[in-house]
Amino acid sequence: NEYKSYLRTMQDISDAISDNNDVSSATGTTIDVSEENSNLKRVSHKLFDKLSDYIQTELSGTKDTYALLQEMNELTSDQYKNLEHSTHQIKDNLKDLEIKYKLLLPYLEQINQIDMSVASLEQATIRLDAYTKVLESKFKKLEKR
């Protein structure tokens, strides 16, 4: 608002200079502009040119920032789409693995049963071997008599 008010005041001064009037309506003081008319016009135009350059630079910077943010948003959106695609692939692969596991489960249970049977047979073999050694030693004792 202050900036707009400043611009209006400057425009009023510039208009007053162009019309060869006094500037009392714009600033509240009376100035004889007939003597300094050309100097004020030159300074006024220079001021407006520099102000225009400043505003153009600010707008250009803002435009560049907006373009950068837009590009970053597009890249981020693409990354999220790629992540979504990867997530769907992982989900599908997990479903396939679950199906394969369910198909293998009966075989895995059979392997566990066979392992338990082998362990049981191993224990029986150890006991049988121990019993055989006891019998052998008894047999040797009987043979010596």
Backbone as CSV, one residue per row, in Angstrom:
resi,resn,N_x,N_y,N_z,CA_x,CA_y,CA_z,C_x,C_y,C_z
1,ASN,0.819,-1.189,0.000,0.000,0.000,0.000,0.867,1.258,0.000
2,GLU,1.930,1.257,0.806,2.822,2.407,0.840,3.472,2.608,-0.529
3,TYR,3.814,1.496,-1.151,4.443,1.557,-2.459,3.484,2.160,-3.491
4,LYS,2.225,1.742,-3.464,1.235,2.275,-4.397,1.003,3.761,-4.144
5,SER,0.942,4.123,-2.875,0.766,5.534,-2.528,1.945,6.362,-3.024
6,TYR,3.146,5.826,-2.851,4.353,6.508,-3.325,4.310,6.691,-4.842
7,LEU,3.915,5.639,-5.543,3.834,5.730,-7.011,2.794,6.763,-7.445
8,ARG,1.643,6.804,-6.758,0.622,7.791,-7.101,1.138,9.207,-6.881
9,THR,1.834,9.412,-5.765,2.396,10.737,-5.481,3.403,11.127,-6.554
10,MET,4.262,10.205,-6.931,5.264,10.487,-7.967,4.590,10.776,-9.306
11,GLN,3.518,10.037,-9.597,2.796,10.266,-10.849,2.115,11.632,-10.822
12,ASP,1.564,12.028,-9.676,0.941,13.346,-9.540,1.965,14.452,-9.764
13,ILE,3.170,14.259,-9.208,4.237,15.251,-9.404,4.609,15.324,-10.873
14,SER,4.733,14.167,-11.496,5.097,14.134,-12.915,4.026,14.808,-13.772
15,ASP,2.759,14.556,-13.455,1.669,15.185,-14.207,1.674,16.695,-14.011
16,ALA,1.934,17.109,-12.777,1.967,18.548,-12.492,3.096,19.220,-13.254
17,ILE,4.231,18.555,-13.348,5.364,19.110,-14.092,5.007,19.220,-15.572
18,SER,4.346,18.225,-16.101,3.970,18.225,-17.518,3.000,19.354,-17.831
19,ASP,2.108,19.643,-16.885,1.091,20.667,-17.127,1.563,22.063,-16.748
20,ASN,2.807,22.204,-16.281,3.365,23.471,-15.808,2.517,24.066,-14.682
21,ASN,1.968,23.234,-13.852,1.205,23.683,-12.692,2.089,23.596,-11.472
22,ASP,1.536,24.008,-10.333,2.299,23.810,-9.109,2.003,22.429,-8.551
23,VAL,2.816,21.978,-7.600,2.743,20.630,-7.080,2.027,20.614,-5.737
24,SER,1.308,21.632,-5.409,0.691,21.736,-4.099,-0.322,20.632,-3.849
25,SER,-1.048,20.176,-4.884,-2.054,19.142,-4.668,-1.413,17.795,-4.361
26,ALA,-0.216,17.541,-4.861,0.418,16.241,-4.665,1.164,16.159,-3.349
27,THR,1.807,17.270,-2.936,2.662,17.193,-1.754,2.195,18.059,-0.607
28,GLY,1.281,18.956,-0.838,0.796,19.822,0.234,1.604,21.107,0.350
29,THR,2.623,21.294,-0.462,3.415,22.529,-0.451,3.406,23.117,-1.850
30,THR,3.580,24.425,-1.923,3.574,25.082,-3.228,5.012,25.230,-3.708
31,ILE,5.272,24.758,-4.937,6.605,24.843,-5.538,6.438,25.470,-6.905
32,ASP,7.267,26.425,-7.211,7.244,27.036,-8.547,8.043,26.120,-9.453
33,VAL,7.325,25.432,-10.345,7.972,24.444,-11.203,8.429,25.014,-12.527
34,SER,8.097,26.241,-12.820,8.474,26.806,-14.116,9.983,26.889,-14.272
35,GLU,10.734,27.169,-13.168,12.186,27.310,-13.258,12.882,25.952,-13.343
36,GLU,12.380,24.977,-12.595,13.070,23.690,-12.539,12.337,22.609,-13.320
37,ASN,11.492,22.987,-14.216,10.656,22.055,-14.952,11.479,20.992,-15.675
38,SER,12.447,21.377,-16.439,13.215,20.398,-17.209,14.049,19.501,-16.296
39,ASN,14.618,20.049,-15.243,15.426,19.243,-14.315,14.546,18.225,-13.576
40,LEU,13.383,18.652,-13.129,12.476,17.741,-12.438,11.952,16.654,-13.362
41,LYS,11.682,17.040,-14.618,11.227,16.036,-15.586,12.296,14.968,-15.770
42,ARG,13.539,15.411,-15.930,14.643,14.478,-16.150,14.815,13.563,-14.940
43,VAL,14.807,14.127,-13.740,14.951,13.335,-12.521,13.754,12.404,-12.345
44,SER,12.583,12.909,-12.636,11.375,12.099,-12.507,11.411,10.911,-13.465
45,HIS,11.785,11.168,-14.716,11.867,10.068,-15.701,12.939,9.065,-15.294
46,LYS,14.060,9.578,-14.791,15.130,8.689,-14.341,14.637,7.821,-13.177
47,LEU,13.902,8.426,-12.254,13.362,7.699,-11.119,12.417,6.590,-11.577
48,PHE,11.507,6.949,-12.473,10.559,5.952,-12.957,11.256,4.856,-13.744
49,ASP,12.278,5.196,-14.516,13.026,4.174,-15.255,13.709,3.206,-14.300
50,LYS,14.356,3.752,-13.282,15.054,2.892,-12.317,14.061,2.066,-11.506
51,LEU,12.951,2.668,-11.138,11.917,1.938,-10.419,11.353,0.819,-11.288
52,SER,11.153,1.115,-12.540,10.664,0.108,-13.481,11.671,-1.032,-13.612
53,ASP,12.963,-0.686,-13.717,13.996,-1.722,-13.805,13.995,-2.594,-12.545
54,TYR,13.863,-1.948,-11.394,13.849,-2.685,-10.135,12.665,-3.656,-10.087
55,ILE,11.497,-3.179,-10.437,10.293,-4.025,-10.403,10.426,-5.165,-11.410
56,GLN,10.968,-4.859,-12.591,11.163,-5.906,-13.597,12.115,-6.984,-13.070
57,THR,13.180,-6.556,-12.403,14.139,-7.506,-11.844,13.479,-8.370,-10.776
58,GLU,12.704,-7.745,-9.899,12.012,-8.506,-8.853,11.041,-9.509,-9.467
59,LEU,10.296,-9.069,-10.467,9.342,-9.970,-11.117,10.056,-11.103,-11.839
60,SER,11.179,-10.782,-12.451,11.951,-11.812,-13.143,12.462,-12.853,-12.154
61,GLY,12.964,-12.384,-11.006,13.422,-13.316,-9.973,12.292,-14.189,-9.462
62,THR,11.141,-13.577,-9.254,9.978,-14.331,-8.794,9.550,-15.349,-9.846
63,LYS,9.580,-14.937,-11.098,9.206,-15.845,-12.196,10.180,-17.019,-12.254
64,ASP,11.474,-16.740,-12.117,12.474,-17.808,-12.142,12.279,-18.765,-10.969
65,THR,11.982,-18.213,-9.801,11.738,-19.044,-8.621,10.525,-19.926,-8.838
66,TYR,9.479,-19.359,-9.392,8.269,-20.129,-9.683,8.566,-21.243,-10.677
67,ALA,9.337,-20.938,-11.725,9.682,-21.950,-12.733,10.490,-23.081,-12.086
68,LEU,11.413,-22.723,-11.206,12.213,-23.731,-10.515,11.329,-24.608,-9.635
69,LEU,10.424,-23.979,-8.887,9.509,-24.755,-8.041,8.620,-25.676,-8.872
70,GLN,8.175,-25.190,-9.996,7.344,-26.014,-10.867,8.132,-27.221,-11.374
71,GLU,9.380,-26.990,-11.779,10.228,-28.095,-12.254,10.486,-29.102,-11.129
72,MET,10.731,-28.575,-9.922,10.957,-29.466,-8.781,9.696,-30.283,-8.482
73,ASN,8.539,-29.663,-8.576,7.274,-30.385,-8.354,7.093,-31.487,-9.381
74,GLU,7.408,-31.202,-10.635,7.275,-32.214,-11.684,8.227,-33.376,-11.437
75,LEU,9.469,-33.071,-11.054,10.439,-34.133,-10.767,9.991,-34.969,-9.567
76,THR,9.484,-34.297,-8.543,9.004,-35.011,-7.369,7.819,-35.897,-7.727
77,SER,6.940,-35.374,-8.543,5.778,-36.162,-8.985,6.238,-37.400,-9.757
78,ASP,7.217,-37.228,-10.635,7.754,-38.372,-11.387,8.377,-39.403,-10.443
79,GLN,9.094,-38.920,-9.436,9.707,-39.838,-8.472,8.638,-40.636,-7.724
80,TYR,7.566,-39.955,-7.319,6.494,-40.654,-6.619,5.803,-41.665,-7.522
81,LYS,5.662,-41.342,-8.796,5.085,-42.311,-9.735,5.986,-43.531,-9.856
82,ASN,7.306,-43.308,-9.913,8.246,-44.428,-9.976,8.176,-45.268,-8.704
83,LEU,8.097,-44.596,-7.556,7.978,-45.327,-6.292,6.681,-46.127,-6.238
84,GLU,5.616,-45.545,-6.739,4.332,-46.251,-6.762,4.428,-47.499,-7.631
85,HIS,5.071,-47.355,-8.787,5.246,-48.502,-9.688,6.082,-49.585,-9.002
86,SER,7.173,-49.178,-8.356,8.026,-50.146,-7.644,7.255,-50.838,-6.529
87,THR,6.438,-50.079,-5.822,5.645,-50.650,-4.734,4.662,-51.696,-5.259
88,HIS,4.043,-51.408,-6.389,3.112,-52.382,-6.981,3.854,-53.641,-7.411
89,GLN,5.052,-53.474,-7.963,5.833,-54.644,-8.361,6.204,-55.486,-7.142
90,ILE,6.625,-54.833,-6.078,6.990,-55.557,-4.853,5.770,-56.285,-4.297
91,LYS,4.627,-55.612,-4.303,3.390,-56.232,-3.807,3.045,-57.473,-4.621
92,ASP,3.141,-57.365,-5.951,2.853,-58.513,-6.817,3.846,-59.653,-6.582
93,ASN,5.130,-59.301,-6.414,6.141,-60.329,-6.154,5.891,-61.027,-4.818
94,LEU,5.463,-60.258,-3.808,5.157,-60.869,-2.513,3.964,-61.818,-2.612
95,LYS,2.972,-61.439,-3.398,1.828,-62.339,-3.599,2.282,-63.630,-4.259
96,ASP,3.150,-63.522,-5.280,3.675,-64.719,-5.954,4.459,-65.595,-4.981
97,LEU,5.288,-64.969,-4.150,6.062,-65.728,-3.166,5.152,-66.421,-2.156
98,GLU,4.089,-65.755,-1.756,3.156,-66.356,-0.807,2.479,-67.581,-1.414
99,ILE,2.099,-67.480,-2.678,1.473,-68.616,-3.363,2.463,-69.778,-3.453
100,LYS,3.711,-69.469,-3.828,4.736,-70.520,-3.938,5.015,-71.152,-2.578
101,TYR,5.035,-70.332,-1.527,5.260,-70.869,-0.190,4.125,-71.812,0.210
102,LYS,2.891,-71.432,-0.089,1.755,-72.290,0.244,1.815,-73.610,-0.526
103,LEU,2.338,-73.534,-1.771,2.490,-74.771,-2.552,3.608,-75.650,-1.987
104,LEU,4.646,-75.036,-1.457,5.775,-75.792,-0.909,5.537,-76.272,0.516
105,LEU,4.580,-75.706,1.194,4.358,-76.006,2.607,4.163,-77.506,2.873
106,PRO,3.375,-78.239,2.103,3.249,-79.690,2.374,4.601,-80.414,2.256
107,TYR,5.400,-80.012,1.290,6.706,-80.647,1.120,7.636,-80.297,2.288
108,LEU,7.555,-79.086,2.755,8.366,-78.686,3.902,7.957,-79.463,5.153
109,GLU,6.668,-79.704,5.309,6.199,-80.500,6.442,6.698,-81.939,6.336
110,GLN,6.695,-82.480,5.103,7.223,-83.831,4.903,8.706,-83.877,5.242
111,ILE,9.451,-82.843,4.848,10.884,-82.786,5.158,11.091,-82.766,6.666
112,ASN,10.264,-81.992,7.384,10.356,-81.951,8.849,10.061,-83.327,9.462
113,GLN,9.060,-84.014,8.927,8.727,-85.354,9.435,9.872,-86.331,9.156
114,ILE,10.441,-86.249,7.967,11.570,-87.125,7.630,12.750,-86.826,8.545
115,ASP,12.994,-85.550,8.815,14.091,-85.178,9.698,13.872,-85.744,11.098
116,MET,12.635,-85.671,11.589,12.345,-86.225,12.913,12.516,-87.747,12.901
117,SER,12.115,-88.400,11.809,12.272,-89.859,11.701,13.740,-90.237,11.661
118,VAL,14.538,-89.468,10.935,15.971,-89.744,10.856,16.603,-89.573,12.229
119,ALA,16.205,-88.535,12.956,16.735,-88.324,14.303,16.343,-89.486,15.211
120,SER,15.126,-89.962,15.080,14.658,-91.096,15.884,15.439,-92.357,15.517
121,LEU,15.652,-92.590,14.220,16.437,-93.750,13.773,17.877,-93.657,14.265
122,GLU,18.406,-92.458,14.276,19.779,-92.271,14.752,19.882,-92.644,16.232
123,GLN,18.903,-92.226,17.020,18.889,-92.583,18.445,18.759,-94.098,18.627
124,ALA,17.893,-94.690,17.803,17.718,-96.148,17.878,19.017,-96.851,17.494
125,THR,19.718,-96.351,16.492,20.986,-96.935,16.055,22.026,-96.831,17.161
126,ILE,22.062,-95.703,17.841,23.011,-95.519,18.948,22.703,-96.512,20.074
127,ARG,21.433,-96.672,20.418,21.050,-97.623,21.470,21.358,-99.068,21.046
128,LEU,21.066,-99.350,19.763,21.335,-100.705,19.245,22.830,-101.001,19.261
129,ASP,23.612,-100.004,18.902,25.071,-100.173,18.902,25.560,-100.422,20.324
130,ALA,25.023,-99.667,21.281,25.413,-99.857,22.675,24.997,-101.248,23.166
131,TYR,23.800,-101.674,22.816,23.320,-102.994,23.208,24.170,-104.100,22.571
132,THR,24.556,-103.891,21.302,25.399,-104.859,20.593,26.745,-104.989,21.294
133,LYS,27.301,-103.887,21.735,28.588,-103.922,22.432,28.452,-104.667,23.762
134,VAL,27.343,-104.471,24.448,27.119,-105.189,25.715,27.007,-106.679,25.433
135,LEU,26.264,-107.051,24.413,26.111,-108.464,24.054,27.446,-109.080,23.638
136,GLU,28.204,-108.340,22.901,29.509,-108.823,22.431,30.432,-109.079,23.623
137,SER,30.411,-108.145,24.565,31.274,-108.341,25.734,30.799,-109.554,26.555
138,LYS,29.499,-109.759,26.686,28.961,-110.937,27.392,29.350,-112.215,26.646
139,PHE,29.261,-112.153,25.325,29.611,-113.318,24.511,31.080,-113.673,24.692
140,LYS,31.938,-112.674,24.732,33.362,-112.919,24.915,33.624,-113.518,26.283
141,LYS,32.902,-113.084,27.298,33.065,-113.627,28.632,32.638,-115.097,28.670
142,LEU,31.562,-115.380,27.970,31.076,-116.761,27.920,32.057,-117.656,27.146
143,GLU,32.676,-117.136,26.146,33.629,-117.903,25.347,34.875,-118.221,26.157
144,LYS,35.258,-117.389,27.009,36.460,-117.601,27.820,36.202,-118.677,28.867
145,ARG,35.112,-118.920,29.238,34.811,-119.922,30.252,34.852,-121.222,29.647
